[in-house]
């Protein structure tokens, strides 16, 4: 019970800081004495700070203001994309304290080489965080691919912790696994969240993170799909109010995450969210997956570049499309219109099936929303007929490319807020 009450007090302060002890007691329904004892424990653990007096609007001496400690525990987020590496540190109060996103052509490079470079970037971010007085309590790595627990562990989704908007997990016994792989786990490479089944836009297939993560002081990170983290970031730091939504993450490939009542829906085996392989034209061109007419063949970055008659190699294809569209390049605008129509067709199925409160266009494609969203909206308006459809429910992410990396760092923060006792178990 005390463990739950610690979480109740900490989450109350996290949602409305600054608050006095008396105000917290009133909101959580506990006595002032009980709340003071819980607050003292959270203060002693470095999770809360008590500052100047907080006006309560009531007669009597005002209490001192409680806030989350922005100079204590922190989460480290990492990201591998086809053309970049990222590392960021978020403090307990949700502030981004360290941010690195560097160009790196990772597609088809050996996983060990990529992860060695990422570990170096993670080490630099960790050192910067420690210089700011922060301590890293968990590390999560965002990857654009399908993840699993490794060979011999059954379905990929069976052992993955289902993180919700509050950072809770499906299996409470696994609460402490994030970012804390033991030497035995490193040797086996078989812990959940340590195996990349397929990441075609990286050229990775059946990659064990533990086997490729370099030996050193940094623990093996927990793996998570980048679209899932982008969706959670919308709730945690993007100001999104809808907690049942479809979040589209698009750049080189196209993925999606489905949140239902704030919880990620992964599917029976962890393969949910493959929006890029939803067919939009049954007799369309053959996709890399082997099927025909998949969304990626019409709306993926390479397909749009071809349709826009933009040739050559581009380190940042989305930026190239934005530049041409802003310049009024007719083929680019027409290609983006067709891509938006394809998105609208694919998303109609998701809207009719799931009844989301919002559809959010995220990732790099948020930068193309000016040209994509009108066509997407037109298709949804025509095709979604069995339920009311609010055009304002379709919108661009406020976080864009930043979403997955921020989401990766925020996983640790949300888990601490939801269960602070995990830090001293």
N, C-alpha and C positions, 0 to 999 in steps of 0.2 A: 504493500500500500504506500509506503514512504517513497518508493521508487516512482510510482505513478504520480504522487503529489509533487515530487521534485520536478517532473516533466510538466505538470500542470502549471506550476508557478513560473517556470522558465519560459514556457510557450506563451503565457499571458503577458509577461514582460516583453517578450520578443514581438508580440503583435501590437503593443500599444505604448511602448516606452516613450518618455519616462513616466513611472508610476511610483507612488508611495506604497509602503507595506500595507497600510490600511486599505488603500484602493485595491491592491491585489487581493487582500483577504475578502473584500466585498465581492469581487468578481468571481473568485474560485469557490466561494462558499465554505471556507475554512475559518477557524478562529484566528484572531490576530496573533496569539501566542504560537499557534501551529505554523502560521505563515512566517513569523519571525525566525523560528527554528530552521525552517526550510531555506529561507533567504540566507541565513548565516552560513549554512552548508554550501550554498551556491556561491556565496562571496568567497568562502575559504577555498573553493575549487577554482577560483579565478574565472567564473562564468558570468558573474554580475559585478557591477560597480555601483557604489552608492555615492551620489553627488550632492548637489545643492538641494535645498528644500523644494518640494513639489506642492504647489497650491492645490487644495482639495475642494475649495468652495464651501467648506464646513467650518463651524466654530471650533477653535482650539488651535494648538500648535501644529503647523504643517509638518508633514513627514519629509524625510529626505528621499530624493528621486532615485529610483532603481533603473538601471539600463544594462544592456548586454555589454560585456567587456570586449571592446574592439581591439585590445592588445593582449589577448590570450590565445585560446585554441583557434585553429584555422584549417581550411580545407585546401588541398592542392588539386587542381584540375589539369589534366594533360589531354592533348588531342593530336591525332595523326590524320591528316587529310592527304589527298592525292598530290597537292602542291604546297603543303605547309606543315609546320609543327607548331604546337602551342603549349604554353604553360601559364597558369594563373593561380593566384592565391587570394582567397576570400576570407575575411575575418568573421567572427561570430555575429557581428552586427550587420553582416551582408555587404560590407564595403570591399571593393576590389583593390587590393593593396599591391599586388605585383601582376604585371601583364606582359607576356611575350608571345608574339605570333610572327614566325619567321618563314620566309620562302624556303621550300625544300621540295624538289621533284621526287616524290616518294613512289610514284607508280612504277611497279615492277622492279623496284630496288629490293635487295635481300632484306627480309624482316629484321635480321640481327643488326644490320648496318643502320637501318632507320631507328630502331629502338635504342641503339647505343647513342645516337645523336640526341634522341629525345631524353634519355637519362641524363645527359650532360646539361640539357636545357632545364630539366627538372631540378638538378643539383644547384644550378645558378638561381632558380626561383626560390628554392628552399633557403639558400644562404641569404638572399635578400630579405625573405620573410623573417628569418631569425634575427637579422640586423634590426628589424623593426620591432622586435620583442614578441613576435608571434611563434607559436609552436604548431607544427603540422600534425594533425590527428588522423588524417586519412588521405588517400590518393586514389583518384578515379581517372581512368583513361577512356576518352571518347574515340570510337573507331567506326568508320562507315561500312559496317558489315554485319553478318549474322554470327552471333556468338554462342558458345556452348561450353559445357563443363569438361570436355576432353573425352578421349576414347575410353570406353568401358563404363561410362556414367549415364547411359540411357539418353533420353530425349534432351536436346540442348536447353529447353526451357524448364525442365523439371526441377533443377536445383538453383536457378537464378533467383535472387531475392527480388521480389516485386516492389520496387520503390514507388511510393506515392508522394503526393504533394507535401506530406509531412515528414518524409524521409523514413517512414516505417517500412519494415520488410516482412515478407511472407513468413519466414522462419525466424522467430525471435532468438533461437539458439545460435543463429549465424550473425547476430548483431555486430560482433566484434571482429568479423573477418576483414572488413574493408581496410585495404592498405596495410595489412599486418601479416603477410605471408611468412610462415616459419621456414627454417632451412629445409625441413623435410618436404614442405609443400613446394619449395623452389626446385628440389631435386626431382620430385615426381612430375610436376607440371600438370597435375590432374585436378587442381582445385577449381570449383565453379568460378566463372568469370576470368579464366586464364586461357581460354582457347578461342581462336578466331576460326570459325568454320569456313566462311567464305567472305572475302572482301574484294570483289572483282575490280573495283576501281583503284585498289592498291596492288592487285595481282597477288594477294595473299589467299592461301587455301590451306586449311588444317595447320594453323600456326599456333604453337604453344607459347604463350607469353612468358611463362617461367623459364622455358628453355632458351629463349632469346634475350631476356632482360639481363643486362650485364651485372656481374657480381659487384657488390659495393655496399655502401651504407643505405642506399635507398631501397625500400621494400618493393616487391612486385606489386604494381597497381591493380586495382579491381577494374575489370573491363566493363564497358557499357556501350550500347549502340548510340551513335551520335544523334540520331533523330529523336530517340527517347529522351536524351538529356536536353536537347533543344526544346522539347515540349515541356519538360519539367521546369526549365529555366523561365519559360513564359509565365508560369504560375509563381515561381519563387522570386524572380527579379524583373520580370518584363511587364508587370502591371496587368496581366490578363485576369479577368474576373471569372470567365467561364471555366468550369472544371470538368466539363465533358466536351471534348474538342478533338478535331483531327488536325495534327500539326504536320505540314509538308516541309520536308528538308530537301533542298535540291541544289545541286551544283553540277559536278561531273555526272553523278547518278541521281536518282530520285528515290527517296524513302519517305516514310510517314510514321508517325506515332499516334496511337489512339489512347486518350485519357478518358476514363469513365469514372465519374465522381472523384476525380483527382488521382486515380490509380492507373498505372500503366496496364494496358491489356497486351499481353505478349503472345497469346495463342497457346494451343496445347503443347507445341514443341518449340516455341520461341521464334517462330517465323512470321509473326504478324507484322504488318507495316510495309510489305513489299509493293508499294503503290506503283513504282516504276515498271512493274511487270503485270499490271492490270491491263488487259487488252482493250484498246479503244477502236481498233478496226480489225476484224477477224481475219481478213485476207491481206493484212499489211506486211511490211518487210520483216524478215526474220531477225529476231533479237539475239543478242549474245547468249541468252538463257536457253535458246533453242525454240522458243515459241514465236508466234507471228503477231505483229500489230501491237506490241507492248508500248505503254506510254513513253518509255525512254526513247523509243525510235522516232518520236514526234516532238518531245519536249525536253529531252536531255540536252546538255550544253553542246555536245558535238553535233547532234542532229540539227539544233537551231543554227549553229554556225554554218553548217552546209546549206541549209535553206536560205540563210541570209547572204549567201555568196561571199562569206568572209573566209579567206584562205590563209594558209600558213599556220605556224605553231604559236599558240598564245599561252603564256604562263598563267594568265587569269582570263579565261574565256568570257566569264560574266562581265568583267569590266570592259572587255572589248565590245560586247553587245550593248552595254549601257552607253558607251561613247558613240557608237554608230546610231543608236536609237535617238539619243539627244540631238545628234547632228541632223536628224531628219532623213536618214538613209532608208529609202522606201523598202528595199528587200528585207532589211533587218526588222522594220516595224511589221511587215507582213508575216515574217517568220515568227515573230513573237505573238502575233495575233493567232496564228494557227496553233502555236504551242499552248496558248491560253485556252483555246477551244478543246484541245486534247486533255488538258488538265481538268476542264469542266466536265467532260464526258466521264473520265475516270473517277472523279470525286462524287459524281451523282450517285454511284453505287454506294459509296461510303455514307453519304448523307441519308439516303433512303434506308440503309441497313441499320445505322447506328443512331440517327437522330441527334447529331451533335449540336451544341449551342453555338459553336464557332468553328470555322475552318481558317487556319492561320498559315499563311505562306511564309516560310522561314528560310534559314540558310542564306546562301548568296543570292538566291532568287528573290529575296525580299527587295533587293536593289532593282529588280526588274518589274516590281509590282505596278508601276505606272502604266506599263504596256500589257502585262499579263492579266491583271485583275479584271479589267473590263470584259475581256472575252470569256474568262472563267465565270464571271457573274452572269453574262448572257446565257451561257450554256446551262448553268444551274437554274436560272429562272425558267427556262423552257422545259427542262427535264425533271425538275423536282416538283411533282404535281400532287403527290398523295399526302403531303403535309405542308403547313405554312412555311415559307422560306423567307427569312429576313435578309435582304441584300447586305445589311450592315454586319451580318454574321461572318461574312468573308472579309478578311483583312490581312494586311502585311504585318509581320513580326516587327516589334520595336527593337529587337535584339539582333536580328539578321545573322550574320556570320558569327557573332560573338556568343550566340546561344549555347551551342554544345559545350564549349569550353567553360563558360560560366556555370552551366548546369553540372558539369563534372565536379567543379569545386564546391558547389552548393550542396551536393549530396551529403558530404561529411557534416556540413553545418546543420542541415535539417535533421540528420540523425542525432546529433548532439542535443539539439533543442527538444527533440521528441523523447530522448532518453539520456539525460545528462549523466546518470549513474554509470553508463558504459565506460566513462573515462577513468573510474577508479575501481572497477570490477577486477 
